[in-house]
């Protein structure tokens, strides 16, 4: 079966468009006639045509959870002895949206003799290079179900780690937003009213109170300019960060921050070791595997270091020596990789290194999550306390003056 797009007239004369799964154009025509429609055009639907105009504009690809589920279910079906074409047909009805459209197109390609890897490669925004290469290696070796199982495990663990890192930042960000709202509220609405009392009583204000009064005046009279400046600053930063030179400086700066540096390096070690291990295990040659690993590294500084190491490794055939020179890998990882290289089990040792440092990254993320909340509470308490002190100090002085009178 294939997906067809159609144009037809309804009984009331209105023109309708849509999509139907059918074995042939004549089968589509029969279905439409049964529905009381009179077809005027029927053709094979292209994957991009299945998406609406706005869907094409705002589409960000297939959610990672759907890709993980597809990979797992395809592996299970193949392990059960279901042929590839039939397995894809069974999975089509399991998904909705863009992935369903892609699977229909992939099924048609496979039916016509195209390899699964070549068909998936038509959708680079959905299936990354490493995914394609592993599938291609699995098809070549006849162990596609084993490769898919390994790929599913890798994607699942990567997703868990990514969610943990994002989750570690959510609560501190919420606390920061609350603190900003409270501080702005106090400065804009509370302090101006109290300041009039202080001024009328001719009380000498402390420096912190005068500063807050000046800040309150600026926020009250120039709030629109402040908002424009904030938006402009954010947009300028994003533009700078996305540029080649700015992005490299930003990536380098992240590697100089103590906690972020450790997390970035650990994540890079996990990504490099696990990816290279899987590719070598699947039978991909070292040169091609290193190209793939370098291409998926996010940090530009680390990408340069890995790229330089890759060129030397390809020329000399020795991986450990040049990984050590890159300065990215910790001594224990270098030792384990060297052991794997010398014993002829480099792929297995790389996978072991990836799992070990993945556990370390998760532990660090958990510790950060536990530390960030109390730190933010202390910061919030300090800021609010400072504002309260700037208000209460003059008030106490005013009460003393009243007592003297």
N, C-alpha and C positions, 0 to 999 in steps of 0.2 A: 504494500500500500504506500501511497505518497500523499503529500498535502497539496491540494489544488486551491487556487484562488479563483473566485467566480464573480461575474456580474450578471444580474438577472432582473427581470421586471416582475413585480408582484401583481396580484389581480387588480389592485386599485390603480395600477399604472406607475407606482413609485419604483425607482431604481434602487436595488439593494446590492451590497457587496459582502463577501465573507470568505471563509475557508472551510474546506471539507477534506477528510481523509477518505481516499477511495483507491481502488486498484487501477482505474483508468478514467479518462475524461468522460467516456460513455456512462460509467457508473456514477460519476458526479451528476451528469445530466439526469439520470433516472431518479436520484435522490432529490434533486431540486424540483422535478416535475411532481413527485409525490408530495412535496411540501407546498404545492400550488404556485411554484415560481417558474418563470420562463427564461432559461439561460440565454445570454447573448455572447458571453465570452468565458472560456474556461482555460486555465493554463497552470503549469507547475508553479507553486509559490516558492520564491526565494526567501531565505532566512530573514534578510533585512526587511523584505516587504511585509512580513507577518507582523512587524511591529508598527504601531501607530506613529504618526509624526512626532508627537510629544514623547512617546516611549523611546524613540531613537535618540532624541535629544538628551533625555534625562537618564537613560539606561546606564547603569554602572556595572553591567555584567551579571553573572549568575552568582548568587550568594554562596559563600564557601561551604555552608552546611549542605546545600543541594549537591555541590560537587563531591563532597565527602560521601554523601548517601549514594550517589550514582556510582562512585568508584567501588564502594563496599558491595552494593547489590550486584554489580556486574561481575565482581570477583566471585561472589557466592554462586551465581548462576553458572559461570564457567567451571567452577570446581564441581558443580553438580552434574556436569556433562552436557549442559545446554549449549548448542552451537552459538557462535558469536552473533550472527544475524538474528536468530530467534531471541537471544538474550536482549538485544537492543530493542526489538519489537515489544517485548514484555515490559521493558522499562519506560517506554514512551508514555504509557498511561499512568505511570507513577509520579509524573512531574507536570507542572503547569508553567505557563509563561515562556520565557525565552529558552530555557533548557529543553523544554518539550519540542519547540521548533527546531532547535539544533539537532536533537536526537532523531527527529524525522528525516532531516537532511543527511545526517550521518548514516542512518539505515539505508537510504537510497544509494549513497556512495558505496557502502560496503556491498550492497546487492549487485552493483555494477562492477565490482572487482577492486575497488580502491581499498587500501589498507586502513585500519582504524586510525593509526597514527596520522596518516596523510589527511584523512577526513577531519580529525580533530584540529589539525594544524591550520585549518581555514578560519579558526576562531581563536586567534592569539590573545584576545582580551579576556577570554574565558578560561582557556587551557594554556598554562604557562609552558615555556620551553622545556623545563625539566619534566613536566607531565608527558609531553609529546615524546621526548627522547626515551623515557622509561617505557612507555607503551610500545614504541618502535622496537626497542631492545627485547621486550617481552614477546612480541610477535615473531621476531627473528629467531629467538631461542626456543619458541614453542612453550614458554612458561608465562604466558600473559596473566593467568590467574594469580600466580605467585607474585609477580611484579605489582599487580593491582592491589593485592593484599598488603604488600610492603608500602605502597604509595598511600593507601588508605590510612595505615597506622601513622605514617609520617605527617599527613595532612591533619589528622585528628590531634596529634600531639602539638603540632605547630599552632593550631587553632586555640587549644587550651592555653598555651603559653601566651599567645597574643591577647587573649581575653583577660588573663591574669594581669598582664602589664597595663592594659587599659583600665581594668577594674581598680588597680592600685591608685590610679590617678583621679577616679571619679569622685570619691568622698572628699579628698582635699580640695578639689575644684569647687564642689558644692559649698564647703565650709568657707572658702575664699570669697565666693559670690555673696554668701550671707554676711560675711564680715564687711565687705564693701558696701552692701546695701545699708547695714546698720550705721556704719561710719558716715556715709553720705547723708542718711536721714538725720543723724545727730547734728552734723555740720550745717546742713541746709535749713532745717526746720526748728531745732531746739536752741542752738547757740545764738542765732540772730535775736530771738525773743528775749533771752536772758541778758544778752549784751546791752540792750537798751536800758535795763535796770541798772547794770553796772555803771554805764556811762552817766545816767542821771544821778547816781549816788557819788560820782567822781572817785571811784575806786581805782587805785593803780593796779592794772592787770599784769599778771606774770607773762613772760615771753611766750610760753606755749599757748596761752589764751589769746594773746594778740595775733599769733600766727594762725590759729584756728578761725578767728574772726575775719582775718584777711582772706583766708581760704574760702570761708563761707560767702564773703562778698564777691569773690571771683566766680564761684559756682552759681550764685544767684544772678549775676549780671551778664555772665559770659558763657552760660551753659551750652548754647548752640555751638559756639566756637570750639568749646572743649570737646563736644561730641564729634564734630567734624575732624578735629585734630586726632582724636583717638582712632576713628575709622581710617583716616589717611595714614596714620602710623602703622596700623595693622596691615593695610593693603600694601604699603611700601615694604614692610618686613617680609610679607609673603612673596612679593615680586623679587626682592633681593635673595630670599632663601631659595627660590626656584631657578634663579640664574646660575650659570655654571660656576662663576667665581664666588658668588655669595653662598651658594650651596656647599662648595668645598670648605669655605671658611666656617660655616655653621657646623658642618660635620666634624671639622677639626676641633671646634670649640667644645662640642659634645664629648669628644674623646679626652678633653682636659678636665672635665668635671668629675670629681671622684666617683660618685655613685653611678652616674650615667656612663662614665667611661668603662667601668667594670661590666655593667649590664650590656652595653653596646658590643664590647669585645667578646663577652661570653656568648651573646646571641649570634655573633658572627662565626665563632668557633663551632657552635651547634649547627648552624646553617651549612657551613663549609663541610664539616666532617660527615654529617648525615647525608647531604646531597651527593657528595663525591663517593661516599661508601655505597650508596644505593646504585649510582650509575656504574661504578666498577663491578659491583656484584651482578648487575644486569648484563654485563658484557660490553659496555660502552668503552671505547679506547680512552686512555688517560688524557690525551690532548683535547679531544672533544669534550670529555667530562669536565676538565678544568675551564674550558671556555664557557660552559653552561653555568658552572659555579660562580665564576667571576661576574657573569651577566646578571645574576639574581641578587648580588650583594647590594644593599641599599646605600650604605655609607660610602661616599666618594673617596675619602682618604683610605679606608680599608680596601676599597675596590682597586685603587692604584697599587697598594702594597701587594695584594693578591695577584694582580696582573703582572707585576714585575717578577713575582715568585713563579708564576705560571710559565713565563717565557724561559726562565732559567731551568725549571723542572723539565720542560719539553726538550731543551737542548742537552741536558746532562742525564736525565732519567732518574734523578734522585730527588725525592720529595721532601724528606725531613730536613735536610740541610737548609734549603731555601725557605721553608716555612719558618724555621727558627730565625733566619735573617730578616723576615718580614716584621718581627717584633710583635706580632699579633697573638701568637699562641703561647700559653703558659708552659713552663717546663714539663709538667706532668703530661700534658697533651702531646708534646714533642716526643717524650720518652715512649709513650704508648704507641704513637704512630710509627716511630722508628722500630719498635719491637715487631709491629705488624709488617713493616716493609722487609725486615730481615727474615722473618719467618714465612714470607709469602702469603700472608693473610691480611694484606693491607685493607681490603674492603671491610672485613669483619671488625678489625680494630678501629677503623674510622667510625663505624656505626656505634661501637662501644663508647668511643670518646664523645660522640654526639649525645648519647643517652646520659652519660655521666654529667656533662656540663649543662644539659637541659635540666637535669634535677637541681643543679646548683642555681641556675637562673630562676627556677620556680621558687626555691627556698629564699633567695634574695628578694624576689617580688613579694612573697608572703611577709618577710620581715619589714620591708618598706611599707606595706599596707598597715601593719601594726604600729609602726612608728609615726607615720604621717599624720594620723588623726590627732594624737595627743600634742604633737608639735603645732599643728594648726590651731588647736584649742588654746594653747599657751599664747600663740601670736595674737589670736583674736581677743583673748582676755587682756593682754598687754595693751593693745590699741584702744579698746573700749575703756579700760581703766585709766589710760592717759587722758582720754577725752573727759571722762567723769571728773578726774582730778583737776583738769583745767577749768571746769565749771564750779566744782565744789570749793576750790581754794578761794576765789573771789567772794563766793557766797558766805563762807565762814568769816571772811574779813568784814563783809558788810554787816553780818549779825553782831560781830564784836563792836563795830562802830555804833550800831543801834543800842547796844547794851551800855556803852559809855555815856550815851546821851540820856 
